Amino acid sequence: MPHDIKEQRIECPHCGHSIRLDLDTSAGDQDYYEECPACCMEMHLNLHIDEYRQKILLGVGSDNEQFF
C-alpha cells in the first residue's frame, strides 16, 4: 500500500455500520461525500492533514449535522 494511502475505520452517522475507508492523503485537505454501503445514506467527510503534529484528522457527519 502506498505511503499516501491510510486505512481508517469509521461508523456511519446514520445507521452505525462500521466502514473501512482508504484515505488518499496525497491531495491534502479534502471535503467530500461517501455513501454508506449498509443504508445508502451520504456521509460528509472532512479530511485535514496536520503536518505539524503528523496526524490525520477526519470529521464524519450527516447532512443534518453542521460543520463549523
C-alpha positions as CSV (number, residue, x, y, z in Angstrom):
1,M,0.0,0.0,0.0
2,P,1.5,3.4,-0.9
3,H,2.6,5.7,1.8
4,D,-0.1,8.3,0.9
5,I,-3.0,5.8,1.5
6,K,-4.1,5.4,5.1
7,E,-6.8,2.9,6.3
8,Q,-9.4,4.3,8.7
9,R,-12.4,2.6,10.3
10,I,-15.5,4.8,10.9
11,E,-19.1,4.4,11.9
12,C,-21.9,5.6,9.7
13,P,-23.6,8.6,11.4
14,H,-27.0,7.4,10.2
15,C,-27.0,3.6,11.0
16,G,-23.8,3.0,13.0
17,H,-22.5,0.4,10.5
18,S,-18.7,0.0,10.7
19,I,-16.9,1.0,7.5
20,R,-13.3,0.7,6.3
21,L,-12.1,3.7,4.3
22,D,-8.9,4.1,2.4
23,L,-7.9,7.8,2.7
24,D,-5.7,9.3,0.0
25,T,-3.7,11.9,1.8
26,S,-1.6,12.9,-1.2
27,A,-4.3,15.5,-2.2
28,G,-4.0,17.4,1.1
29,D,-7.2,18.6,2.9
30,Q,-10.4,17.3,1.4
31,D,-14.1,17.8,1.9
32,Y,-16.3,15.2,0.2
33,Y,-19.3,12.7,0.5
34,E,-19.2,8.9,0.6
35,E,-22.3,6.6,0.6
36,C,-22.7,4.1,3.4
37,P,-22.8,0.6,1.9
38,A,-25.3,-0.5,4.5
39,C,-28.0,2.2,4.5
40,C,-27.1,4.1,1.3
41,M,-27.2,7.5,3.1
42,E,-24.5,10.1,2.3
43,M,-21.8,10.8,4.9
44,H,-20.0,14.1,4.9
45,L,-16.2,13.6,5.3
46,N,-13.8,16.3,6.2
47,L,-10.2,15.3,6.0
48,H,-7.5,17.6,7.4
49,I,-3.7,16.8,7.4
50,D,-2.0,18.3,10.4
51,E,1.6,18.2,9.2
52,Y,2.9,19.9,12.4
53,R,1.6,17.1,14.6
54,Q,1.9,14.5,11.8
55,K,-1.7,13.4,12.3
56,I,-4.7,12.9,10.0
57,L,-8.0,14.4,11.4
58,L,-11.2,13.0,9.9
59,G,-14.6,14.5,10.6
60,V,-17.6,12.4,9.8
61,G,-21.2,13.8,9.8
62,S,-24.6,13.5,8.2
63,D,-26.4,16.1,6.1
64,N,-28.5,17.1,9.1
65,E,-25.4,18.0,11.2
66,Q,-23.4,21.1,10.6
67,F,-19.6,21.6,10.5
68,F,-18.2,24.8,11.9
